[in-house]
């Protein structure tokens, strides 16, 4: 993975390297499972890829991941807050107002 990151960073910069890292993580999840779903969702949210962020958050909810309780308060989710799917997700997990 370190070589992947170094090569991707050298080719197109740190954002591209992080996106490559995420694609590799998704491929690994598809093969073996066990990838930590909340950090994946958080990273996609920070990258601005809302669709992938919500896909990983849906996995977190399905797994009953304990970190879901921080959806409402944690500022890492700020990039998703204006999306109607975020309000629906909060409601689904019992965190809506």
N, C-alpha and C positions, 0 to 999 in steps of 0.2 A: 504494500500500500504506500510505503514511503517513496518508492521509486515512481509509482503512478503520480503521486502528488508533485514530486520534483519535476517530472517531465511535463505535466500539465501546467504547472506554474511557469515554467520556462517558455512554454509555447504560447500561452494566452493569458497569463496572470493569475492572481490568487483567487478571484471569484470563479474562474473556469476550473481551477484546481479543486476548489470546494465542491463545485457541481459534479466533477468527476468522482470525487470521494463519495458523494451521495449516491451516484449511479452504481458505484461498486458496492456500497452498502445494501442497496436494494437488490442487486444481483445475489449477494450473499444471503440476504433474507429469503429470497425465492428458493435458493438451494438448501439452506440449512436451518433457517429460522433463528430465533434467539436474538435478533437485533433489538436494541433498546428503542422502542417506538416513540417515546416522548422526545428524546433528543433529535431523532430524525424529523419529527414534526416541527420542532422548534427551529432547526436549521433551515428547513424549507420555508418556514414563515419569514425568517430573517433574509433569505434569498429572494423573497417576493413571489415564490411559487406557491400560491394559495391552494391550488388544486391538490398538489402533493402533500402540503401541510395538513389539509383536511382529511386526506386519505389515511395519513398516519395517525391523526387524532382519532379517526373512526376505529382504527385498530386498537388504539390505547383504550378506548371505551369498551370495545368488545372483550378485551383482556382484563377489564376492570382494574387498570393500572392505577395505583394509588396516587400518582402525580396529577391526575385529572382534577383533584380537589383544588389545585392552584390555578385553574384556568381563569377564574374570575379576577384574581388579584395580581398575578404575576405579569410584569410588564413585557416579558418575552413574547406574549401573545398580542401585543398592541398592533402589529401589522395586520392582524386578522379581525380585529374588533368591529370594523365598519362593514364587514361582509355579513350578509344575512345568515349565512351558514353558521357563524359563530354564535349568534343569539339562539339559533335552533339547537346547536350543540349544548349550550349552557342549559337550556330548557330540558333537553333529553337526559342530562345527567343530574338534574335537580338543583342547578345553581343559578337559575334565572331569578329575577327580582320578584 
